[in-house]
């Protein structure tokens, strides 16, 4: 079994699923939110503001939430729940923006905690396999999120997406509170200082694989964030057809993650060729053809890159290491995505 008696992996997967849902569940409804409020710039900013708030939260979590792991998880899930409640009752684009900032803070706390728990609780030789299993589970969410978001939009409104997200956050709080794993009730050995950050930045393996993963992550976020505008508005696909396209592409992400969990990879020349094909997704006319190889490569190499980066640092620096990577990933992806959406 995937989890067996591994409560930490279960909690890490649950938090990661919540983070991905909070990021992508409302994406199919972006054109409809824009239509309701008539403010494209604010709606586009809401996505990048979420990512930036996520990054800031990841950086500040080790400093602001010095307590047991369970407390961090509670605050992260609560912020996502609170943002969802605000969004459900939103009457303006600015309110959506505020709600997304709050959700971004919660997602940042959950994101850094989920990865740091795996790093602290596992030996280095097991980390890559555990990280691949984490991404294998999380890869189901990009498959489901577009279909769920599209279905909720068809059934009623984009508000249903935020209501669903709030329900998942509430479930996450309940599951975590009832989990009695000792690692969740312990306080991590906090090591966060200017010297720590400098030392990590001087770690060649950590920075090398971390920066590579940052590029892969940013490309993935970019494709997903612009997909509803290109597929629905530019190519003329329906909302349901959009969901099917993204879900089928995400299935290849799932295959790539599965291969990574089995420690299988393609030859470098094969990855290079598939990656070149994936560049087609950066052109409107070839978006549909390029998104499939791009997602496969994301799933295949993403887990191993982040695992190699974190495995190169000492366990006591786990929260700091994940925080730095989170900031790099989300600031870059947020800027690229928002600028691209505004120019579509």
C-alpha positions as MATLAB code, in Angstrom:
seq = 'XXXXXXXXXXXXXXXXXXXXXXXXXXXXXXXXXXXXXXXXXXXXXXXXXXXXXXXXXXXXXXXXXXXXXXXXXXXXXXXXXXXXXXXXXXXXXXXXXXXXXXXXXXXXXXXXXXXXXXXXXXXXXXXXXXXXXXXXXXXXXXXXXXXXXXXXXXXXXXXXXXXXXXXXXXXXXXXXXXXXXXXXXXXXXXXXXXXXXXXXXXXXXXXXXXXXXXXXXXXXXXXXXXXXXXXXXXXXXXXXXXXXXXXXXXXXXXXXXXXXXXXXXXXXXXXXXXXXXXXXXXXXXXXXXXXXXXXXXXXXXXXXXXXXXXXXXXXXXXXXXXXXXXXXXXXXXXXXXXXXXXXX';
ca = [
       0.000    0.000    0.000;
       1.036    3.577   -0.587;
       0.726    4.762    3.036;
       0.779    1.510    5.073;
       1.150    2.890    8.626;
       2.983    6.017    7.543;
       0.874    8.764    9.138;
       3.396   11.437    8.204;
       3.211   10.591    4.502;
      -0.590   10.607    4.776;
      -0.641   14.058    6.378;
       1.949   15.366    3.891;
      -0.146   14.117    0.980;
      -3.330   15.611    2.436;
      -1.682   19.006    2.885;
      -0.165   18.907   -0.603;
      -3.547   18.033   -2.126;
      -5.118   20.981   -0.287;
      -2.367   23.308   -1.571;
      -2.835   22.211   -5.187;
      -6.632   22.484   -4.911;
      -6.363   25.975   -3.447;
      -4.179   26.946   -6.382;
      -6.036   25.406   -9.319;
      -9.641   24.579   -8.406;
     -10.927   28.017   -9.367;
      -8.788   28.359  -12.512;
     -11.523   27.107  -14.937;
     -13.790   29.838  -13.545;
     -11.384   32.742  -14.102;
     -13.120   33.927  -17.307;
     -16.496   33.789  -15.512;
     -15.243   35.713  -12.480;
     -13.864   38.291  -14.898;
     -17.256   38.443  -16.623;
     -19.126   38.955  -13.331;
     -16.878   41.716  -12.021;
     -15.519   43.139  -15.292;
     -12.010   43.729  -13.997;
      -9.485   41.536  -15.801;
      -6.431   43.150  -14.206;
      -7.636   42.485  -10.640;
      -8.677   38.923  -11.465;
      -5.292   38.256  -13.065;
      -3.620   39.849  -10.048;
      -5.583   37.549   -7.721;
      -3.706   34.541   -9.077;
      -0.264   36.104   -8.785;
      -1.156   37.611   -5.379;
      -2.007   34.110   -4.159;
       1.400   32.842   -5.276;
       3.274   35.783   -3.757;
       1.414   35.444   -0.431;
       2.225   31.733   -0.613;
       5.918   32.522   -1.014;
       5.984   35.027    1.834;
       4.211   32.571    4.127;
       6.686   29.831    3.282;
       9.568   32.134    4.189;
       8.020   33.371    7.438;
       6.527   30.103    8.722;
       9.705   28.941   10.530;
       9.906   32.319   12.292;
       6.276   33.170   13.017;
       4.935   29.728   13.891;
       7.451   28.330   16.354;
       5.515   25.434   17.753;
       4.558   21.866   17.181;
       3.947   20.799   13.611;
       0.249   20.293   14.297;
      -0.160   23.997   15.122;
       1.360   25.026   11.804;
      -0.947   22.671    9.928;
      -3.988   24.038   11.780;
      -3.174   27.662   10.954;
      -2.480   26.825    7.300;
      -5.771   24.985    6.829;
      -7.686   27.649    8.783;
      -6.433   30.455    6.528;
      -7.542   28.518    3.437;
     -10.945   27.947    5.054;
     -11.267   31.629    5.991;
     -10.315   32.789    2.487;
     -12.873   30.401    1.010;
     -15.646   31.818    3.197;
     -14.761   35.370    2.151;
     -14.668   34.399   -1.551;
     -18.037   32.653   -1.409;
     -19.667   35.906   -0.262;
     -17.526   38.220   -2.431;
     -19.307   41.056   -4.235;
     -16.291   42.613   -5.953;
     -13.051   41.677   -7.648;
     -11.122   43.335   -4.817;
     -12.750   41.010   -2.273;
     -11.660   38.030   -4.381;
      -8.147   39.470   -4.321;
      -8.188   39.716   -0.513;
      -9.553   36.179   -0.201;
      -6.846   34.792   -2.467;
      -4.113   36.516   -0.447;
      -5.417   34.872    2.730;
      -5.630   31.506    0.983;
      -2.118   31.979   -0.362;
      -0.794   32.474    3.170;
      -2.491   29.275    4.271;
      -1.228   27.342    1.265;
       2.315   28.531    1.976;
       2.192   27.248    5.542;
       0.782   23.890    4.428;
       3.278   23.584    1.571;
       6.447   24.140    3.598;
       5.168   21.933    6.423;
       4.258   19.003    4.153;
       7.697   18.809    2.541;
       9.636   19.563    5.735;
       7.836   16.758    7.582;
       9.022   14.251    4.990;
      12.588   15.563    5.153;
      12.753   15.441    8.953;
      11.040   12.075    9.298;
      12.929   10.085    6.642;
      16.439    8.942    5.874;
      18.126   10.460    2.852;
      18.079    7.249    0.820;
      14.298    7.034    1.272;
      13.531   10.677    0.590;
      13.413   10.503   -3.214;
      11.051    7.534   -3.145;
       8.828    9.176   -0.540;
       8.816   12.462   -2.448;
       7.869   10.631   -5.644;
       5.005    8.940   -3.801;
       3.886   12.332   -2.552;
       3.872   13.721   -6.082;
       2.158   10.575   -7.349;
      -0.781   11.281   -5.048;
      -0.737   15.019   -5.721;
      -0.728   14.356   -9.476;
      -4.321   13.143   -9.177;
      -5.366   16.642   -8.148;
      -4.494   18.451  -11.413;
      -6.440   15.683  -13.136;
      -9.476   16.139  -10.918;
      -9.377   19.897  -10.281;
     -10.226   21.080  -13.833;
     -13.074   18.579  -14.095;
     -14.387   19.426  -10.624;
     -14.028   23.163  -11.216;
     -15.684   22.941  -14.631;
     -18.469   20.780  -13.231;
     -19.107   23.155  -10.338;
     -19.216   26.071  -12.791;
     -21.736   24.247  -14.989;
     -23.872   23.324  -11.978;
     -24.079   26.824  -10.649;
     -21.287   29.318  -10.124;
     -17.599   29.849   -9.460;
     -18.595   30.335   -5.817;
     -19.161   26.583   -5.603;
     -15.426   26.054   -6.160;
     -14.548   28.138   -3.107;
     -17.231   26.388   -1.050;
     -15.730   23.009   -2.008;
     -12.224   24.209   -1.164;
     -13.409   25.374    2.250;
     -14.939   21.958    2.907;
     -11.643   20.213    2.048;
      -9.754   22.584    4.361;
     -12.168   21.784    7.191;
     -11.710   18.043    6.625;
      -7.931   18.538    6.686;
      -8.162   20.279   10.058;
     -10.232   17.452   11.534;
      -7.932   14.701   10.201;
      -4.808   16.451   11.487;
      -6.211   17.197   14.925;
      -7.197   13.541   15.367;
      -3.787   12.271   14.182;
      -1.618   11.336   17.174;
       1.672   10.661   15.381;
       4.502   11.809   17.665;
       6.218   13.754   14.882;
       3.162   16.021   14.598;
       3.256   16.761   18.305;
       6.935   17.616   18.412;
       8.578   20.966   17.856;
      11.224   21.001   15.169;
      14.788   22.018   15.924;
      14.455   25.528   14.561;
      17.484   26.750   12.693;
      16.773   29.957   10.801;
      19.282   32.769   10.584;
      21.105   34.876    8.035;
      24.090   32.535    8.279;
      21.843   29.512    7.664;
      20.403   31.061    4.506;
      23.872   32.024    3.252;
      25.210   28.521    3.919;
      22.298   26.942    2.047;
      22.817   29.266   -0.906;
      26.460   28.147   -1.006;
      25.381   24.488   -1.174;
      25.921   23.720   -4.861;
      23.734   20.602   -5.004;
      20.892   22.263   -3.116;
      20.921   25.328   -5.372;
      21.509   23.411   -8.603;
      18.595   21.023   -8.240;
      16.487   23.634   -6.469;
      16.821   26.142   -9.315;
      16.122   23.461  -11.905;
      12.962   22.515  -10.047;
      12.015   26.202   -9.802;
      12.137   26.492  -13.603;
      10.095   23.298  -14.060;
       7.533   24.410  -11.455;
       7.201   27.900  -12.953;
       6.645   26.490  -16.437;
       3.947   24.183  -15.099;
       2.180   27.012  -13.232;
       2.389   29.228  -16.314;
       0.754   26.647  -18.585;
      -2.053   25.899  -16.122;
      -2.794   29.560  -15.333;
      -3.098   30.641  -18.976;
      -4.866   27.481  -20.148;
      -8.488   28.638  -19.557;
      -7.922   31.848  -21.515;
      -6.192   30.118  -24.445;
      -8.337   26.977  -24.624;
     -11.702   28.634  -23.965;
     -11.324   32.179  -25.288;
      -8.755   31.810  -28.067;
      -9.390   28.266  -29.320;
     -13.130   28.348  -28.624;
     -13.407   25.165  -26.540;
     -16.324   24.746  -24.140;
     -15.843   24.614  -20.378;
     -16.283   20.835  -20.335;
     -13.877   20.375  -23.256;
     -11.348   22.504  -21.410;
     -11.605   20.242  -18.377;
     -11.101   17.149  -20.521;
      -8.005   18.589  -22.220;
      -6.316   19.541  -18.951;
      -7.296   16.270  -17.285;
      -5.966   14.118  -20.137;
      -2.720   16.101  -20.105;
      -2.479   15.690  -16.336;
      -2.840   11.933  -16.814;
       0.574   12.036  -18.490;
       1.847   13.914  -15.438;
       0.535   10.996  -13.391;
       2.427    8.511  -15.576;
       5.622   10.531  -15.232;
       5.235   10.676  -11.440;
       4.614    6.930  -11.300;
       7.795    6.254  -13.274;
       9.677    8.587  -10.922;
       8.343    6.685   -7.879;
       9.816    3.514   -9.387;
      13.141    5.349   -9.855;
      12.833    5.024  -13.629;
      13.844    7.799  -15.960;
      14.298    8.345  -19.670;
      17.697    8.918  -21.284;
      18.714   12.557  -21.335;
      18.340   12.760  -25.117;
      14.754   11.458  -24.877;
      13.852   13.972  -22.170;
      15.371   16.719  -24.327;
      13.261   15.750  -27.359;
      10.050   15.509  -25.316;
      10.846   18.850  -23.692;
      11.278   20.474  -27.095;
       7.838   19.191  -28.064;
       6.513   20.642  -24.828;
       7.661   24.110  -25.859;
       4.730   24.075  -28.279;
       2.509   24.876  -25.296;
       4.058   28.362  -25.183;
       2.470   29.208  -28.547;
      -1.290   29.707  -28.770;
      -1.745   27.833  -32.039;
       0.178   24.764  -30.812;
      -0.926   24.898  -27.177;
      -3.023   21.720  -27.290;
      -0.202   19.679  -28.854;
       2.551   20.991  -26.597;
       0.804   20.624  -23.250;
       0.890   16.807  -23.305;
       4.668   16.227  -23.537;
       5.216   19.174  -21.182;
       3.114   17.633  -18.419;
       4.805   14.249  -18.857;
       8.240   15.810  -18.340;
       6.995   17.787  -15.315;
       5.814   14.592  -13.631;
       8.923   12.615  -14.551;
      11.665   14.962  -13.389;
       9.957   17.205  -10.815;
       9.949   14.820   -7.812;
      13.566   13.751   -8.285;
      14.797   17.342   -8.603;
      13.158   18.538   -5.377;
      14.192   15.357   -3.545;
      17.840   15.690   -4.611;
      17.838   19.321   -3.547;
      16.449   18.636   -0.051;
      18.522   15.485    0.449;
      21.697   17.552    0.129;
      20.975   19.557    3.302;
      20.976   18.586    6.973;
      17.610   17.637    8.478;
      17.712   20.505   10.968;
      17.619   22.940    8.028;
      14.531   21.292    6.502;
      12.086   24.146    7.116;
      14.551   26.797    5.993;
      15.501   24.851    2.858;
      11.879   24.301    1.807;
      11.077   27.948    2.579;
      13.823   29.276    0.295;
      12.789   27.020   -2.566;
       9.157   27.979   -2.081;
       9.957   31.681   -2.317;
      11.990   31.227   -5.497;
       9.340   29.053   -7.143;
       6.326   31.160   -6.323;
       7.772   34.604   -6.992;
       9.049   33.527  -10.404;
       5.872   31.648  -11.335;
       3.651   34.445  -10.010;
       5.375   37.168  -12.013;
       5.535   35.132  -15.220;
       1.909   33.972  -14.967;
       0.381   37.383  -14.208;
       2.334   39.136  -16.945;
       1.357   36.468  -19.464;
      -2.354   36.555  -18.548;
      -2.451   40.341  -18.913;
      -0.957   40.080  -22.415;
      -3.159   37.276  -23.762;
];
